[in-house]
């Protein structure tokens, strides 16, 4: 499986209302062994997580299912990452 970095940047209109659902989604990915690591930035501007997926398209679809993505108050960037 390939690894993908999902970089999340909060926008000024971010309210945080989707954080509980986002955290539940992240936990589901962890339980399915899709999530490698996740965390927020200490300056509260966003966060990132690492996914395992077969393709960029699959990783993007997983990121787009994140409730915080669907709230449309954050910018999500998904990049294949050669992390070890």
Secondary structure, DSSP 8 states (H G I E B T S, - for coil): -EEEEEEEEE-TT--STTHHHHHHHHHHHHHTT-EEEEEE-TTSSEEEEEEEESSHHHHHHHHHTSHHHHTT-EEEEEEE----
